[in-house]
Amino acid sequence: MPESAWATGVFTQIDALFGAWHAFRAGTTDRAGLQAALRPIQQALQDALAAGTRCRWYKITGLSQELRT
C-alpha cells in the first residue's frame, strides 16, 4: 500500500531528526554538524509532504497540506 510506504518514509526521517538532535544534546556533534545532518532530513520531509498532497488518501493529503503551510 503506497500510504504505508509514505508513512514509513516520514517516520524514518523523524527518527533521523531526533537522532541528530540527541547527538547534538549529548555533545557528540556541534551546531554546524547538527545543521549539516538536518539538511537532507528537511529536504526528504519536504519531498514527502509534497508527495503527500497528491496522495489518494484524504488524511495524508490534509496532513501534508497543513504541515506545508
ABEGO torsion letter per residue (X at the ends): XAAAAAAAAAAAAAAAAAAAAAAAAAGABBAAAAAAAAAAAAAAAAAAAAAAAABABAAAAAAAAAAAX
